[in-house]
Amino acid sequence: MAAAFLVACGKKEEPVVAAPAESTPAAAAPAAPAGPILDDEKVLNIYNWPDYITENMVADFEKEFGIKVNYDTFENNEALHAKLVAGNSGYDIVVPTVGFSKKQLEAGLYQPLKKEQIPNLANLDPEFMTKLAAIDEGNRHYVPWGWGFTTVGINRQKVAAALGTDALPENSWELVFNPEYSRKLRSCGILFLDSPTEIMPAALHYIGKDAYSGNPDDLRAAGEMLAKIRPDVRLFSSTMIDDIAGGKGCAFIGWSGDINIAKDRVNEMGGKDEIVPLLPSTGGVFFADVMAIPADAKHVNNAHAFIDFFLRAENGAAMANEVNYPTGNKAAMPLIDEAIKSNQTIFLDDANMSRLIPSGGYPNEVSSVLNEVYNAFKRGR
Ligand code: N2P
C-alpha cells in the first residue's frame, strides 16, 4: 500500500516532517490511562458508509463499554459533506474519503485527536500513516477505516453472453465507457454508483485527463463522453451489493470490496454466475476512508474509545476477513485469512497497486461545473 496516496491536488508528496516524539503513534502508548475515559452520557453517534462494518463490531463495543451506539449510514461523500457543513450533525465519528475531505479539514470541521486516548494507534502501518500525513499533517485528525478502489465489476457469464465472446478488453473501463461495448451490455444492464466524485474521476481518467482535473473544459469533455453511453446505463445505484446480487445488471462501476461482497452473496445463494471485480490495465480509482471526529461532536471521549477499539488487531482483521476491505492495521495482518490476503482484488500486488489512480479532490472553483456535468449526464440532458 502506498503510492496511491499521492495527492492529486497540486500538493507534492512530502516526507512527513519528523513529528515530536510524544505525538507519534508508537510513543502514545505509555501515556495511556489505565481504563478508557468515557463521557457521562453513554452514547456514541456514528455516521458511516453502508456495508462497511463487521457484523458484531457495534454490539461488542456496546457490551464491553456500556455505550449505546447509534449507527447511521450515508450514500456518498456529497451527502456526508452537506450534513457536516450544515453543522450540528449530532455525529461523534464520521468516515469521509480522504481526498474528498481535504476541504472539510481546511474548513476546520474536524477536531484534533487526543492520541493518548488511542494507544492502539501503534497498530497502524507507519507507511500508510506517512501517506495519510500528506493530507492530514502530523496525522492529527484521521484514523484509517478502510481502503479499496472504484472499479468495473462484471457478471462474467452474462457479459460473455452479451458480448458474444469471452474476450474482455484489457482496459476494463471500456466496458462501461466505450459505446462499442456498452451498447452490447445494455440488454443485461449497466449499473453506476451515484456520485459525481465516484464517476467523474474514472471518466476523466478514461479520456486521458487528470482524474481530478480543475479545468472545466476537461470536465465538459468527460461529460461529452458520458452522454454517448448514457442510454446504456440502467441504474444509478446506492444499493450496489443488493442490486448486483439481485441480478439487476451485468457490468457495474462499484467499489472493490462491495463487488466482492456481492460475489460472496451470489455464491451463498447457490447462484452459478461469477461476479468479478476487474483490475483495469489503466488502473482503478484508489480511495481511503478515515474516521474523524466533527468539531462539534458531543461524545468525544466515547469516540476515542471506539476508535481505539476499532484499532485492535482482531477488529482490523475482521474488517478484511468479513467485509473485504483492508484497514491499514499492520498488527491485524497475521490474523487475516490467507484466501483474503492472496486475493488480488483486496490486497493488491505492487504492480496493480502502482497502477491505481491516486486519491484526490476537485478544487472548489469547479464544483458547480462538476455537478452540472454530472447531473446533465444523469438526466440524459
Ligand atoms: C461501502 C464501502 C465503500 C466506501 N461498502 C467507499 N468510499
Residues whose N, C-alpha, C, O or C-beta is under 5 A from the ligand:
A	BS01	N2P	W49 P50 D51 Y52 T97 W255 D258 F287 D289
